[in-house]
Amino acid sequence: MSGRTLTDTRIGALVPGKNSYDIRDGKLRGFGVRVTPSGRKRFFVHCQHRGKRVWKIVGDTAEIDIAEARSLAGTMLAAIRRGETAPARPEEALFETVAETVFQEHERVWKPRTLDVNRGYLKKQILPHFTGRNIATIDGRDVRNWFASLAATPVAADRSMPILSVIMREAERMGLRPEGSNPCRGIRRYRRKGRERFLSDDEIRSLSAVLSERAQRQPSQVAAVRLLLLTGCRKSEILTLRWSDYREGHLFLRDSKTGPRTVWLSRPARTILDRLPRSSRWVFPALRPGGPRNAVWLYRFWSDARAEAGIGDVRLHDLRHTHASIALRQGVTVLAIGRLLGHADLRTTLKYAHPADAMIADAAEIVGAVLGS
């Protein structure tokens, strides 16, 4: 975060937030102050040198004033440009310090939801094991021991590993680890049984009956669930729909997991949208004006509806799986299904679109008829 020229008064007025944040000096480029959730404030320099990011602590605001810090920072930045980068101070090389710097940098890369999720894994799975360690001393054995300690929660372990790897990779770029020393390389993820659930034709009919019965009492929730099934969209994409996104028979999503994309709507999907009231800019507006409905609103409805339909193990996300499965059964190509679902990689589509046994049997007969004659 850039701003005006830093002064002792302005720094003193800075208050801690939920996460650490930086205020850049408007007078000396590459110089700023970091405020941590604990309230601690430290001057730092941050710049690029020969393709590497260099981040160094100048001092604590409780120990030096802005004039002295800016003078020291100027000297440090000049030395860095000359290639005279001094060894990192012990505090600079602490794992938690480097991790926070990496997360600050990735605020511009990761989507807000991704950033929040990754912070959760950092806080719960990674920091308890590596806090207080010099990042340069963490080796493959340390990482393997950490990964093994998470065996009881394999999903959390597998999702934490890429985050730790990013931190280690960025530490190399910051000059805090030797190049090519990422200790996360070569560590195999936990093999988990796939969580694939598709609604059968009977289950779809059962769900449809329940939705029809509830349509008068809970029209918005019913519409949201039907749109999930008819479009294959992600839950967040439906809940955050704006009426301006719906035009020309399509949904023009301004942001999704893979970026902006167009959703082609079937006639039943368009009919559902056309029947909804337009009392807000949001298709599913919250009770309080200003924003869309949140996921809890839909989860509560879905919990009751799926139980009533006899499909208590089906998640909302499984409606997306079902959309892909039906498309595949009807002869839609994997490439087209990938476009329907907004996948950037066809390998992702293949995980959703598993052919039914009947399709495999038909395929075997088709090939056999050609080769066996």
Salt bridges, closest charged atoms under 4 A:
ASP22 OD1 - ARG34 NE 2.70
ASP25 OD2 - ARG70 NE 2.96
ASP60 OD2 - ARG40 NE 2.82
GLU84 OE1 - ARG82 NH2 3.08
GLU91 OE2 - ARG40 NH2 3.02
GLU91 OE2 - ARG42 NH1 2.59
GLU92 OE1 - LYS56 NZ 3.44
GLU100 OE2 - ARG119 NH2 3.20
GLU105 OE2 - HIS46 ND1 3.31
GLU105 OE1 - ARG108 NH2 2.71
ASP142 OD2 - ARG133 NH2 2.96
ASP158 OD2 - ARG192 NH1 2.39
GLU170 OE1 - ARG53 NH2 1.75
GLU170 OE2 - ARG169 NE 3.15
GLU179 OE2 - LYS52 NZ 3.35
GLU196 OE2 - HIS354 NE2 3.10
ASP201 OD1 - ARG329 NH2 2.76
ASP202 OD1 - ARG205 NH2 2.30
GLU203 OE2 - ARG197 NH2 2.80
GLU213 OE1 - ARG217 NH2 2.77
GLU237 OE2 - ARG234 NH1 2.81
GLU237 OE1 - ARG261 NH2 3.07
ASP245 OD1 - ARG254 NH2 2.67
ASP255 OD1 - LYS111 NZ 2.61
GLU308 OE1 - ARG214 NH2 3.06
ASP313 OD2 - ARG197 NE 2.83
ASP318 OD2 - ARG195 NH1 3.28
ASP318 OD1 - ARG315 NH2 2.88
ASP318 OD1 - HIS321 ND1 3.36
ASP345 OD2 - ARG347 NH2 2.78
